[in-house]
């Protein structure tokens, strides 16, 4: 069974905390797997988290696009969602063997029970949880979300939230995605994961 979700608003690490090397030693070969709905910030936060820890960042959607030499919307349009989801599950299963890393997954990936089981086995899942208003503001900046190409994107988003949030809640850690500096969210993720790994958070470089 996955660990119970944990909402965290932890303060930045203090001087004298264990080094990043200690954090990574406790993480081992596991991946930090970011899950959440479209617009939650998995890619932007994930890149900063990987830089903070000095481990690779991998975006599952980017890997799928490179393998097909097509964009996600093009794959949806040409082959349909079931085809995409099947390939997505295979790609994530392969990527999970490449840890330690920060792995950002697509919004529907964690809905697959087999994928959730693999993530629990080979990674530590982090749900970036954003509220409806925050998500709607973010997704309106882009028009490349296949599942939101409907007459009423807001209603579609609400339906996706209702369907997916109870499943996302099975992640090992929950951190609220909101309109603050991404670096602050990175520190909250590290603090929460440090609790999971029975460590104090590693101090940031240059911390007093």
C-alpha positions as a printed NumPy array, in Angstrom:
array([[  0.   ,   0.   ,   0.   ],
       [  1.329,   3.508,  -0.783],
       [  2.258,   5.738,   2.121],
       [ -0.399,   8.122,   3.319],
       [ -0.262,  11.514,   1.599],
       [  1.346,  14.373,   3.467],
       [  0.691,  18.065,   2.902],
       [  3.796,  20.028,   3.845],
       [  4.679,  23.681,   4.159],
       [  8.072,  23.112,   5.689],
       [ 10.608,  25.879,   6.202],
       [ 13.913,  25.857,   4.292],
       [ 16.634,  23.599,   5.626],
       [ 18.935,  25.002,   8.267],
       [ 22.684,  24.971,   8.552],
       [ 24.183,  21.739,   9.788],
       [ 21.563,  19.559,   8.089],
       [ 22.727,  16.45 ,   6.237],
       [ 24.334,  16.989,   2.845],
       [ 22.612,  16.258,  -0.425],
       [ 24.85 ,  13.195,  -0.672],
       [ 23.184,  11.771,   2.445],
       [ 19.748,  12.451,   0.961],
       [ 20.71 ,  10.711,  -2.275],
       [ 22.244,   7.781,  -0.415],
       [ 18.921,   7.257,   1.356],
       [ 17.046,   7.623,  -1.928],
       [ 19.235,   4.966,  -3.531],
       [ 18.241,   3.972,  -7.057],
       [ 14.685,   5.152,  -6.651],
       [ 13.204,   7.913,  -8.788],
       [ 11.351,  10.927,  -7.432],
       [  8.169,  10.665,  -9.499],
       [  6.085,  13.804,  -9.874],
       [  2.395,  13.197, -10.499],
       [ -0.539,  15.531, -10.904],
       [ -2.94 ,  17.033, -13.357],
       [ -1.939,  19.127, -16.367],
       [ -0.805,  22.577, -15.297],
       [  0.328,  21.474, -11.837],
       [  3.933,  22.427, -12.631],
       [  5.542,  18.998, -12.811],
       [  8.054,  19.938, -15.503],
       [  9.011,  23.382, -14.231],
       [  9.295,  22.283, -10.59 ],
       [ 10.925,  19.003, -11.615],
       [ 13.739,  20.732, -13.466],
       [ 14.537,  22.863, -10.438],
       [ 14.322,  19.865,  -8.115],
       [ 16.773,  17.893, -10.246],
       [ 19.181,  20.838, -10.299],
       [ 18.893,  21.193,  -6.515],
       [ 19.757,  17.51 ,  -6.   ],
       [ 22.207,  17.118,  -8.894],
       [ 20.339,  14.211, -10.5  ],
       [ 18.827,  13.977, -14.009],
       [ 15.406,  15.309, -14.917],
       [ 13.296,  13.203, -17.277],
       [  9.908,  14.158, -18.706],
       [  7.886,  11.1  , -19.717],
       [  5.837,  13.077, -22.258],
       [  9.02 ,  14.324, -23.928],
       [ 10.327,  10.753, -24.124],
       [  7.078,   9.647, -25.78 ],
       [  7.202,  12.505, -28.276],
       [ 10.809,  11.751, -29.181],
       [ 10.069,   8.051, -29.639],
       [  7.152,   8.807, -31.987],
       [  8.65 ,  11.931, -33.551],
       [  5.243,  13.455, -32.963],
       [  3.739,  15.783, -30.389],
       [  1.329,  14.467, -27.76 ],
       [ -1.646,  16.177, -29.471],
       [ -0.625,  14.584, -32.781],
       [ -0.411,  11.127, -31.177],
       [ -3.871,  11.601, -29.656],
       [ -5.291,  12.78 , -32.981],
       [ -3.757,  10.   , -35.07 ],
       [ -3.94 ,   6.98 , -32.769],
       [ -6.354,   7.87 , -29.953],
       [ -6.039,   7.985, -26.19 ],
       [ -5.982,   4.186, -25.494],
       [ -2.959,   3.783, -27.775],
       [ -1.229,   6.691, -26.055],
       [ -1.933,   5.367, -22.548],
       [ -0.571,   1.929, -23.412],
       [  2.646,   3.406, -24.753],
       [  2.878,   5.804, -21.829],
       [  2.79 ,   2.912, -19.346],
       [  5.594,   1.113, -21.196],
       [  7.749,   4.229, -21.353],
       [  7.36 ,   4.946, -17.642],
       [  8.161,   1.331, -16.764],
       [ 11.386,   1.66 , -18.747],
       [ 12.28 ,   5.039, -17.281],
       [ 11.823,   3.832, -13.706],
       [ 14.877,   1.617, -14.175],
       [ 17.02 ,   4.721, -14.689],
       [ 17.003,   6.189, -11.171],
       [ 17.955,   8.084,  -9.223],
       [ 16.274,  10.844, -11.183],
       [ 13.371,  13.256, -11.091],
       [ 10.665,  11.856, -13.363],
       [  7.726,  14.028, -14.426],
       [  4.718,  12.032, -15.6  ],
       [  1.728,  12.997, -17.7  ],
       [ -1.551,  13.82 , -16.001],
       [ -3.146,  10.451, -16.722],
       [ -0.145,   8.221, -16.08 ],
       [ -0.769,   7.638, -12.358],
       [ -4.324,   6.51 , -13.109],
       [ -2.906,   3.208, -14.372],
       [ -2.845,   0.742, -11.46 ],
       [  0.174,  -1.127, -12.838],
       [  2.088,   2.14 , -13.181],
       [  1.22 ,   3.107,  -9.598],
       [  2.514,  -0.246,  -8.37 ],
       [  5.784,   0.167, -10.278],
       [  6.214,   3.702,  -8.98 ],
       [  5.728,   2.469,  -5.408],
       [  8.327,  -0.236,  -6.022],
       [ 10.972,   1.793,  -7.829],
       [ 10.302,   5.362,  -6.798],
       [  8.828,   7.827,  -4.356],
       [  5.748,   9.58 ,  -5.705],
       [  5.028,  13.264,  -5.113],
       [  1.648,  14.751,  -5.97 ],
       [  1.8  ,  18.405,  -6.961],
       [ -1.721,  19.374,  -5.993],
       [ -3.188,  22.562,  -7.444],
       [ -6.661,  24.005,  -6.955],
       [ -9.123,  24.529,  -9.796],
       [ -8.651,  28.292, -10.166],
       [ -4.865,  28.019, -10.285],
       [ -5.02 ,  25.276, -12.899],
       [ -7.539,  27.083, -15.07 ],
       [ -5.4  ,  30.211, -15.137],
       [ -2.344,  28.199, -16.112],
       [ -3.888,  26.047, -18.809],
       [ -5.472,  29.059, -20.513],
       [ -1.945,  30.144, -21.395],
       [ -1.57 ,  27.078, -23.616],
       [ -3.716,  25.392, -26.252],
       [ -1.902,  22.066, -26.569],
       [ -3.853,  20.018, -24.008],
       [ -5.662,  17.281, -25.978],
       [ -8.12 ,  16.441, -23.211],
       [ -9.195,  20.085, -22.903],
       [-10.034,  20.65 , -26.568],
       [-13.742,  20.718, -25.764],
       [-16.534,  23.294, -25.906],
       [-16.2  ,  23.879, -22.154],
       [-12.583,  23.338, -21.01 ],
       [-13.407,  24.492, -17.473],
       [-16.09 ,  21.827, -17.065],
       [-13.739,  19.22 , -18.523],
       [-11.01 ,  20.243, -16.097],
       [-13.428,  20.006, -13.174],
       [-14.446,  16.499, -14.265],
       [-10.795,  15.448, -14.513],
       [-10.115,  16.808, -11.027],
       [-13.07 ,  14.883,  -9.601],
       [-11.89 ,  11.687, -11.296],
       [ -8.168,  11.911, -10.704],
       [ -7.594,  13.595,  -7.356],
       [ -8.694,  10.596,  -5.255],
       [ -6.12 ,   8.493,  -7.135],
       [ -3.357,  11.101,  -6.964],
       [ -3.941,  11.098,  -3.205],
       [ -2.338,   7.636,  -3.093],
       [  1.058,   9.285,  -3.73 ],
       [  3.608,   9.027,  -0.956],
       [  3.799,  12.806,  -0.544],
       [  1.486,  15.698,  -1.38 ],
       [  2.771,  19.24 ,  -1.854],
       [  0.522,  22.151,  -2.744],
       [  1.303,  23.738,  -6.105],
       [  0.482,  27.426,  -5.925],
       [  1.617,  30.827,  -7.142],
       [  4.863,  31.081,  -5.218],
       [  8.477,  30.724,  -6.319],
       [  9.154,  27.245,  -7.675],
       [ 12.269,  27.1  ,  -5.531],
       [ 10.087,  27.273,  -2.416],
       [  8.023,  24.327,  -3.635],
       [ 11.251,  22.433,  -4.326],
       [ 12.291,  22.947,  -0.706],
       [  8.91 ,  21.693,   0.496],
       [  9.299,  18.562,  -1.608],
       [ 12.779,  17.944,  -0.237],
       [ 11.609,  18.52 ,   3.333],
       [  8.702,  16.106,   2.924],
       [ 10.849,  13.464,   1.25 ],
       [ 13.471,  13.844,   3.957],
       [ 10.811,  12.906,   6.5  ],
       [  9.955,   9.854,   4.391],
       [ 13.646,   8.932,   4.254],
       [ 14.132,   9.577,   8.002],
       [ 16.551,  12.438,   7.36 ],
       [ 16.695,  16.135,   8.046],
       [ 16.491,  18.171,   4.812],
       [ 19.875,  18.896,   3.196],
       [ 20.934,  22.505,   3.603],
       [ 20.769,  24.706,   0.554],
       [ 24.049,  25.929,  -0.869],
       [ 24.851,  29.297,   0.648],
       [ 22.379,  28.912,   3.532],
       [ 23.379,  30.781,   6.698]])
